[in-house]
C-alpha cells in the first residue's frame, strides 16, 4: 500500500480508507472533499465550523440598515418638501423671518436627518466602525437634547409661554411676509379657535393690522379671517370678517371672532391630551434609542470579529 499524504489522488485509495482518513486528517479532508465535489484539487473546501463562524449577527446588521434607510428616505422627502415650498414663494422672505420660515425649518431638519441616517446606512452595510460611531453619537446628542428640553420645560414651565410667545409674536409681525408662515398661523387659529398669542389685540403688532392713524391699510385695526367665528351654513369664507374688530370691546368682539389667545388654548389642549402628548414623545424617543442600541451592538460585534482574525 502506498504511503498516505495530502497529495495522494482519490482514485489510488479504496472508498472506505478515504472515509476513515478524511475524518483523521483535517487538512487532507478539505482538499479531498473538494475533489469529490468538483474533481479538482485547486481550491480547498472548508468543513470546519470555526472557519465559517462570524461574530456579526446578520439580523442586527440588516435591521439597522433598513431602519436607517427608511428614515433616510423620509429625510429626502422632508428636504424635497422644504425646497419646493421655498422655490414656490413669489418673493424671498426678509432676513428677520429666516428663523420662523417653515420651509427653512423643514430643510434644516431634513439635512440633519439625512446626515445621521446616511452614516447608519453605509456603516451597517459596509460594517464601518467610524460611520457607526458617528451615527450612534449623533443620535445620542439628538436624544439628550430632547430630554434636556423636556426637563427644562418641566422645571421652568412658567417661563415657556413667555419664551415661546416671543417666537409667535415675531411670526405675527411677519404674517404677510411669508405665505407658508401665514398658512401655518391660520391653520393653528382655526384648529384651536383662538386669535393671537395672548388675545386678539396682538395683531396690532402687524404692519397691516395695527391701529395707528398713520396706517393706510384697509385691514387697519382688523384681524385675519382665521380668527372669525364660524357662521352656520356659510359656503364661501368671508376674508374681511375681521375688519375693524380691534376697535370693539371684548364683549362685542366675541360676537364676531374667537378672542381668546392661542397660548391659553394650547395649554388647555395639552392638559386634556396628556396621553397623546406622552405617546408622541415616546414615539420620537423609541426609534432613537433602538438606533443607538443596535449600532453599539454591531460595533461590538465587528470589533470581536476583527480581534478573532488578528
Backbone torsions as a table, in degrees:
resi	resn	phi	psi	omega
1	UNK	NA	138.8	-177.5
2	UNK	-74.1	147.4	179.1
3	UNK	-63.3	145.9	-179.0
4	UNK	-79.8	136.4	173.7
5	UNK	-154.9	165.2	-179.4
6	UNK	-68.5	-17.2	-177.9
7	UNK	-90.7	-3.0	-178.9
8	UNK	-65.2	131.2	-179.1
9	UNK	-75.8	152.6	-175.9
10	UNK	-65.1	-32.5	-175.7
11	UNK	-78.8	-1.7	176.3
12	UNK	-84.6	-17.5	-171.3
13	UNK	-119.6	146.7	174.2
14	UNK	-64.9	155.2	-176.8
15	UNK	-62.6	-38.1	-178.6
16	UNK	-63.8	-42.9	179.8
17	UNK	-65.1	-40.3	179.4
18	UNK	-60.2	-42.6	-178.0
19	UNK	-62.1	-42.1	-178.8
20	UNK	-68.2	-47.2	-174.3
21	UNK	-76.4	-21.3	172.1
22	UNK	-63.0	-35.3	179.8
23	UNK	-76.9	-23.3	-176.2
24	UNK	-88.1	-39.1	-174.2
25	UNK	-110.8	106.4	-174.1
26	UNK	-66.1	-44.4	-177.9
27	UNK	-62.1	-45.6	179.5
28	UNK	-68.7	-33.1	-179.6
29	UNK	-61.0	-39.5	179.4
30	UNK	-62.2	-44.6	-176.0
31	UNK	-73.6	-41.6	179.9
32	UNK	-69.2	-36.1	177.4
33	UNK	-61.7	-42.3	177.7
34	UNK	-67.6	-34.2	178.3
35	UNK	-65.1	-38.2	176.8
36	UNK	-63.3	-33.4	-175.5
37	UNK	-79.8	-46.7	-172.4
38	UNK	-123.1	-1.2	176.2
39	UNK	73.6	25.9	179.2
40	UNK	-142.5	157.8	-179.7
41	UNK	-111.3	14.7	-172.5
42	UNK	-74.5	-46.7	-176.6
43	UNK	-115.9	123.4	179.0
44	UNK	-74.1	143.9	176.2
45	UNK	-108.9	123.1	-173.9
46	UNK	-85.9	128.5	171.8
47	UNK	-106.5	7.2	-177.3
48	UNK	-88.9	119.5	-177.8
49	UNK	-62.3	-30.7	-177.7
50	UNK	-63.0	-29.4	-178.7
51	UNK	-82.1	-16.1	179.4
52	UNK	-104.2	-7.3	-178.5
53	UNK	-73.1	141.7	177.6
54	UNK	-133.5	139.8	177.7
55	UNK	-74.4	-18.7	-175.6
56	UNK	-83.6	120.1	178.4
57	UNK	-80.9	116.7	-177.7
58	UNK	-63.8	-28.6	179.1
59	UNK	-64.8	-44.6	179.0
60	UNK	-65.9	-42.7	-178.1
61	UNK	-61.4	-50.5	-175.3
62	UNK	-77.7	-28.9	175.0
63	UNK	-65.4	-41.8	177.1
64	UNK	-64.3	-36.9	178.6
65	UNK	-64.2	-51.0	-178.3
66	UNK	-67.3	-34.3	175.8
67	UNK	-60.4	-48.7	179.7
68	UNK	-68.8	-37.4	-178.8
69	UNK	-64.7	-38.1	179.6
70	UNK	-61.2	-47.4	-179.8
71	UNK	-74.7	-23.8	174.7
72	UNK	-66.0	-44.2	177.1
73	UNK	-63.7	-41.1	178.3
74	UNK	-61.2	-38.8	178.6
75	UNK	-64.3	-38.0	177.3
76	UNK	-64.2	-38.7	178.4
77	UNK	-64.7	-42.7	179.8
78	UNK	-63.5	-43.1	178.7
79	UNK	-63.0	-43.2	-179.1
80	UNK	-62.2	-41.9	178.5
81	UNK	-64.0	-44.2	180.0
82	UNK	-63.8	-43.7	179.5
83	UNK	-65.9	-42.2	178.8
84	UNK	-61.3	-44.3	179.3
85	UNK	-63.0	-37.8	-179.3
86	UNK	-68.7	-40.7	-178.1
87	UNK	-69.9	-35.8	-174.7
88	UNK	-74.4	-9.9	179.4
89	UNK	-70.2	137.4	-177.3
90	UNK	-64.2	-42.0	179.6
91	UNK	-130.7	153.9	178.4
92	UNK	-72.5	145.5	-179.4
93	UNK	-74.0	154.8	177.5
94	UNK	-71.1	162.7	-174.2
95	UNK	-61.4	-33.8	-177.0
96	UNK	-67.7	-21.2	-178.1
97	UNK	-93.5	4.8	-175.8
98	UNK	-59.3	-44.3	-175.5
99	UNK	-76.5	-17.4	179.5
100	UNK	-108.7	10.2	178.8
101	UNK	-79.7	115.8	-179.2
102	UNK	-58.1	-34.3	179.8
103	UNK	-65.0	-42.9	178.8
104	UNK	-65.5	-39.2	178.7
105	UNK	-63.7	-42.4	178.1
106	UNK	-62.9	-44.7	-179.5
107	UNK	-62.6	-42.7	-179.4
108	UNK	-63.3	-47.6	178.7
109	UNK	-62.2	-42.1	179.9
110	UNK	-63.6	-41.0	-179.8
111	UNK	-65.7	-42.3	178.1
112	UNK	-63.0	-45.4	177.7
113	UNK	-61.7	-40.7	-179.0
114	UNK	-61.2	-45.8	-178.6
115	UNK	-63.4	-46.3	-177.1
116	UNK	-66.2	-49.2	-177.1
117	UNK	-70.3	-29.3	176.5
118	UNK	-63.6	-42.8	177.2
119	UNK	-62.0	-38.4	178.7
120	UNK	-67.2	-42.7	-180.0
121	UNK	-62.0	-56.7	-176.4
122	UNK	-68.2	-38.0	179.3
123	UNK	-61.9	-42.0	178.8
124	UNK	-72.3	-39.8	-177.3
125	UNK	-69.2	-41.6	-177.3
126	UNK	-97.3	0.5	-178.7
127	UNK	55.7	46.3	-177.7
128	UNK	-95.5	114.3	-175.4
129	UNK	-65.9	-39.3	-177.7
130	UNK	-62.7	-46.4	179.9
131	UNK	-66.5	-37.9	178.0
132	UNK	-65.0	-36.8	177.5
133	UNK	-68.3	-39.1	176.0
134	UNK	-62.2	-42.6	178.1
135	UNK	-60.6	-47.7	-178.3
136	UNK	-65.5	-45.9	-178.8
137	UNK	-65.0	-40.9	-179.7
138	UNK	-64.0	-44.8	177.9
139	UNK	-63.3	-38.4	179.2
140	UNK	-63.3	-43.0	179.6
141	UNK	-63.6	-42.7	178.7
142	UNK	-63.0	-44.2	-179.6
143	UNK	-63.8	-44.9	180.0
144	UNK	-65.6	-34.2	176.9
145	UNK	-63.7	-43.3	178.0
146	UNK	-64.3	-40.7	178.4
147	UNK	-63.9	-42.3	-179.9
148	UNK	-62.7	-41.6	178.1
149	UNK	-63.3	-41.4	179.7
150	UNK	-65.0	-41.8	-179.7
151	UNK	-66.1	-45.3	178.5
152	UNK	-63.2	-37.3	177.6
153	UNK	-64.5	-33.3	179.7
154	UNK	-71.5	-43.7	-176.6
155	UNK	-83.1	-24.2	-179.3
156	UNK	-121.6	41.6	-177.0
157	UNK	-61.7	-27.9	-178.7
158	UNK	-72.1	-24.3	-177.5
159	UNK	-91.7	-14.2	-178.0
160	UNK	-62.5	-47.0	179.6
161	UNK	-56.1	-37.8	179.7
162	UNK	-68.8	-42.0	180.0
163	UNK	-67.1	-48.7	179.4
164	UNK	-68.7	-29.1	178.9
165	UNK	-63.0	-35.5	177.3
166	UNK	-62.9	-39.8	178.2
167	UNK	-64.5	-44.4	-178.9
168	UNK	-67.1	-41.4	-179.9
169	UNK	-64.7	-34.3	175.5
170	UNK	-65.8	-37.4	176.6
171	UNK	-65.8	-36.0	177.8
172	UNK	-65.1	-40.5	179.6
173	UNK	-60.3	-38.0	-176.9
174	UNK	-102.9	27.7	-177.0
175	UNK	-56.6	-42.5	-177.8
176	UNK	-87.8	-5.7	-175.7
177	UNK	-86.6	-17.2	-175.8
178	UNK	-140.6	118.8	-176.0
179	UNK	-65.2	-36.1	178.9
180	UNK	-67.8	-41.4	177.5
181	UNK	-64.2	-40.0	178.7
182	UNK	-62.6	-45.3	179.3
183	UNK	-65.5	-36.5	179.1
184	UNK	-65.2	-46.2	179.8
185	UNK	-64.6	-42.4	178.1
186	UNK	-61.0	-40.7	179.8
187	UNK	-63.2	-45.2	-179.3
188	UNK	-62.8	-44.8	-178.0
189	UNK	-66.7	-35.9	178.9
190	UNK	-73.3	-35.5	-178.8
191	UNK	-73.2	-41.5	-177.4
192	UNK	-93.5	-2.2	180.0
193	UNK	54.6	54.8	-176.5
194	UNK	-136.4	176.5	-178.4
195	UNK	-151.2	118.8	-177.5
196	UNK	76.8	-171.3	179.2
197	UNK	-92.5	-57.8	176.4
198	UNK	-87.7	-45.1	175.8
199	UNK	-163.7	-177.2	-173.3
200	UNK	-67.0	-18.1	-179.2
201	UNK	-74.0	-9.0	176.5
202	UNK	-61.5	-24.1	-178.0
203	UNK	-71.2	-7.5	175.5
204	UNK	-70.1	-16.0	178.2
205	UNK	-76.0	-13.6	178.9
206	UNK	-82.9	142.7	-176.5
207	UNK	-58.4	-35.5	-175.3
208	UNK	-85.5	-25.1	-174.2
209	UNK	-106.8	-3.7	-176.0
210	UNK	-67.7	157.5	-172.2
211	UNK	-99.3	15.2	178.5
212	UNK	-67.7	147.5	-178.7
213	UNK	-64.8	-24.2	-178.5
214	UNK	-79.1	-7.0	-176.4
215	UNK	-77.3	115.2	-178.0
216	UNK	-86.9	-1.6	-174.7
217	UNK	-66.4	144.1	175.0
218	UNK	-68.5	-19.2	179.9
219	UNK	-91.0	13.0	-179.0
220	UNK	-55.1	132.1	-179.6
221	UNK	62.9	21.8	178.7
222	UNK	-106.4	-173.2	175.7
223	UNK	-139.2	160.0	177.6
224	UNK	-60.8	155.6	-178.5
225	UNK	-63.8	-21.4	-179.8
226	UNK	-69.2	-11.5	176.3
227	UNK	-84.0	-16.2	-171.8
228	UNK	-72.1	144.0	176.2
229	UNK	-71.1	142.2	-178.2
230	UNK	-66.0	137.8	177.9
231	UNK	-101.2	120.8	-179.0
232	UNK	-57.3	131.1	177.8
233	UNK	81.4	1.3	-179.3
234	UNK	-74.6	124.8	-179.4
235	UNK	-95.1	-47.5	179.4
236	UNK	-98.4	127.5	-178.0
237	UNK	-72.4	130.7	177.6
238	UNK	-86.6	101.7	-176.7
239	UNK	-73.6	-8.1	178.9
240	UNK	-104.6	14.3	-175.7
241	UNK	-67.5	-19.2	-178.5
242	UNK	-96.8	6.4	-177.1
243	UNK	-64.8	130.8	175.2
244	UNK	72.8	8.1	-176.2
245	UNK	-66.0	-32.6	-177.7
246	UNK	-66.4	-16.6	176.4
247	UNK	-79.1	-12.3	-177.7
248	UNK	-89.4	156.3	174.0
249	UNK	-78.0	164.7	-174.6
250	UNK	-56.8	-42.9	-177.5
251	UNK	-64.7	-36.9	180.0
252	UNK	-76.8	-35.1	-178.1
253	UNK	-66.6	-28.1	-179.1
254	UNK	-59.3	-26.8	-178.4
255	UNK	-70.3	-20.5	-173.7
256	UNK	-117.1	-31.6	-175.2
257	UNK	-133.8	173.7	169.5
258	UNK	-93.1	101.4	-170.3
259	UNK	-77.8	-16.5	-177.8
260	UNK	-66.7	148.1	177.9
261	UNK	-76.8	155.8	-178.7
262	UNK	-71.3	-22.0	179.1
263	UNK	-61.8	-47.8	-179.5
264	UNK	-67.3	-39.5	-179.2
265	UNK	-68.2	-40.0	179.7
266	UNK	-66.4	-41.2	178.1
267	UNK	-62.7	-43.3	179.4
268	UNK	-64.6	-39.6	179.7
269	UNK	-63.3	-42.6	180.0
270	UNK	-66.0	-37.5	179.7
271	UNK	-67.7	-32.1	-178.8
272	UNK	-91.4	-5.0	179.4
273	UNK	-129.7	43.7	-178.3
274	UNK	-62.3	-36.7	179.9
275	UNK	-63.8	-42.9	179.2
276	UNK	-66.7	-42.3	178.8
277	UNK	-62.4	-42.7	177.7
278	UNK	-64.4	-38.9	178.8
279	UNK	-65.9	-39.3	177.6
280	UNK	-64.9	-42.8	178.5
281	UNK	-63.1	-41.8	178.5
282	UNK	-67.0	-37.3	178.0
283	UNK	-64.4	-31.0	176.0
284	UNK	-78.0	-33.0	-174.8
285	UNK	-79.3	-40.2	-174.2
286	UNK	-59.8	-47.6	177.6
287	UNK	-60.2	-35.7	179.1
288	UNK	-68.0	-44.1	178.6
289	UNK	-63.5	-42.1	178.9
290	UNK	-61.7	-42.6	179.0
291	UNK	-64.0	-40.9	179.3
292	UNK	-64.5	-46.9	-177.9
293	UNK	-64.8	-46.8	-178.6
294	UNK	-62.9	-41.9	-179.8
295	UNK	-65.4	-38.5	178.6
296	UNK	-67.6	-39.2	177.1
297	UNK	-63.6	-44.2	-179.2
298	UNK	-66.0	-38.8	176.9
299	UNK	-61.0	-43.9	179.4
300	UNK	-63.0	-41.0	179.9
301	UNK	-67.7	-39.0	177.7
302	UNK	-64.8	-40.7	177.8
303	UNK	-63.8	-40.1	177.2
304	UNK	-64.0	-38.8	179.0
305	UNK	-64.7	-41.9	179.3
306	UNK	-65.8	-41.2	-179.9
307	UNK	-63.6	-37.9	-179.7
308	UNK	-68.5	-31.9	178.5
309	UNK	-73.4	-41.8	-179.3
310	UNK	-69.6	NA	NA
